[in-house]
Amino acid sequence: ALLLALAVACPEQIVAAHVRHDLRPEAHAAEDERAVEELARRLRIGFVRADVAVRALVGNEEANARRARYAALARLAREAGCGFVATGHQADDVLETMLMRLLRGAGPRGLGGIAPRRRLAGGPASASAPDASIVLVRPMLDATRADAESICRAAGVAWREDATNADATRWRARLRRDVLPVLRDLRGDAARRAVASARLLREAHAMLDAEARALLDAGARTPALATQPGKSYEWPRASIEAVPGVVLGEALRLLDSSLRERDARAIRRGLREPDRRRREWSFGRTRVEADRERFVVRVAPLPEDATASDTTRQSPRS
């Protein structure tokens, strides 16, 4: 649906891109690619493609596929001289994403859903892409899946369904099959309401982010480099005790994204202890220390070939 709309609005400025990964049967993947290429030919626009291999990667399969897909799209965009990558995510995707993150206990950042715009990649300049910065945009977030299907029907275009959408062992597929129909029965505009809520949560998170960055600036020896690794931050303990826990947690997360909610809770709990004795916590590359007078955070540099540790410890010392 998005490709149809853009082909009408700016046919001279778009290229259809397809990323093929190894998580689905080869025959299905090949059929999907042919369908996209044929539509591009029908619309008289360019077509580019890329293959990514993710099946053998360690970690969450869907997350690995998403990272590989966006990396490939950024590369294709740069090679084609395009500054933007537009994807067809819509309101139903926002609702699904919010539900998944809610079940994981996400905060305002996660519940902000799918961002309508974000920087996707950057790289060395070239003749075709002078600044080499690629921006991801999602123009259809206010439209529903039903809207997208209506556009395709009106244009006489048959859409294809990802076969993994029917795999009920996947969270998103199970939510789509069993939960979303119930929500639509309860409230027909559930997806659009989710988009509105996500927008408010992103605005709330922007305020939280600003406060967290101000806190880091206040504690950093070099404020302009406050969120860079390999730095130290120090505050009077009394001033940190007066900071809302959610702001402190966000500040620590800006320094080291491996911070988990239980890490943040442990630090807040330690700061509330009346004995005020020396305590230490660590997560990822970060070490946090608190004594009677000071609250200190040290973030180690991240070696290119190292991965952050997930371990957390609390070791009170007198």
Rosetta blueprint (number, residue, H / E / L):
1 A L
2 L H
3 L H
4 L H
5 A H
6 L H
7 A H
8 V H
9 A H
10 C L
11 P H
12 E H
13 Q H
14 I L
15 V E
16 A E
17 A E
18 H E
19 V E
20 R E
21 H E
22 D L
23 L L
24 R L
25 P L
26 E H
27 A H
28 H H
29 A H
30 A H
31 E H
32 D H
33 E H
34 R H
35 A H
36 V H
37 E H
38 E H
39 L H
40 A H
41 R H
42 R H
43 L H
44 R L
45 I L
46 G E
47 F E
48 V E
49 R E
50 A E
51 D E
52 V E
53 A L
54 V L
55 R L
56 A L
57 L L
58 V L
59 G L
60 N L
61 E H
62 E H
63 A H
64 N H
65 A H
66 R H
67 R H
68 A H
69 R H
70 Y H
71 A H
72 A H
73 L H
74 A H
75 R H
76 L H
77 A H
78 R H
79 E H
80 A H
81 G L
82 C L
83 G L
84 F E
85 V E
86 A E
87 T L
88 G L
89 H L
90 Q L
91 A H
92 D H
93 D H
94 V H
95 L H
96 E H
97 T H
98 M H
99 L H
100 M H
101 R H
102 L H
103 L H
104 R L
105 G L
106 A L
107 G L
108 P H
109 R H
110 G H
111 L H
112 G L
113 G L
114 I L
115 A L
116 P L
117 R E
118 R E
119 R E
120 L E
121 A E
122 G L
123 G L
124 P L
125 A L
126 S L
127 A L
128 S L
129 A L
130 P L
131 D L
132 A L
133 S L
134 I E
135 V E
136 L E
137 V E
138 R L
139 P L
140 M L
141 L L
142 D L
143 A L
144 T L
145 R H
146 A H
147 D H
148 A H
149 E H
150 S H
151 I H
152 C H
153 R H
154 A H
155 A H
156 G L
157 V L
158 A L
159 W L
160 R L
161 E L
162 D L
163 A H
164 T H
165 N H
166 A H
167 D L
168 A L
169 T L
170 R L
171 W H
172 R H
173 A H
174 R H
175 L H
176 R H
177 R H
178 D H
179 V H
180 L H
181 P H
182 V H
183 L H
184 R H
185 D H
186 L H
187 R L
188 G L
189 D L
190 A H
191 A H
192 R H
193 R H
194 A H
195 V H
196 A H
197 S H
198 A H
199 R H
200 L H
201 L H
202 R H
203 E H
204 A H
205 H H
206 A H
207 M H
208 L H
209 D H
210 A H
211 E H
212 A H
213 R H
214 A H
215 L H
216 L H
217 D H
218 A H
219 G H
220 A E
221 R L
222 T L
223 P H
224 A H
225 L H
226 A L
227 T L
228 Q L
229 P L
230 G L
231 K L
232 S E
233 Y E
234 E E
235 W E
236 P E
237 R H
238 A H
239 S H
240 I H
241 E H
242 A L
243 V L
244 P L
245 G H
246 V H
247 V H
248 L H
249 G H
250 E H
251 A H
252 L H
253 R H
254 L H
255 L H
256 D L
257 S L
258 S L
259 L L
260 R L
261 E H
262 R H
263 D H
264 A H
265 R H
266 A H
267 I H
268 R H
269 R H
270 G H
271 L H
272 R H
273 E L
274 P L
275 D L
276 R L
277 R L
278 R E
279 R E
280 E E
281 W E
282 S E
283 F E
284 G L
285 R L
286 T E
287 R E
288 V E
289 E E
290 A E
291 D L
292 R L
293 E L
294 R E
295 F E
296 V E
297 V E
298 R E
299 V E
300 A L
301 P L
302 L L
303 P L
304 E L
305 D L
306 A L
307 T L
308 A L
309 S L
310 D L
311 T L
312 T L
313 R E
314 Q E
315 S L
316 P L
317 R E
318 S L
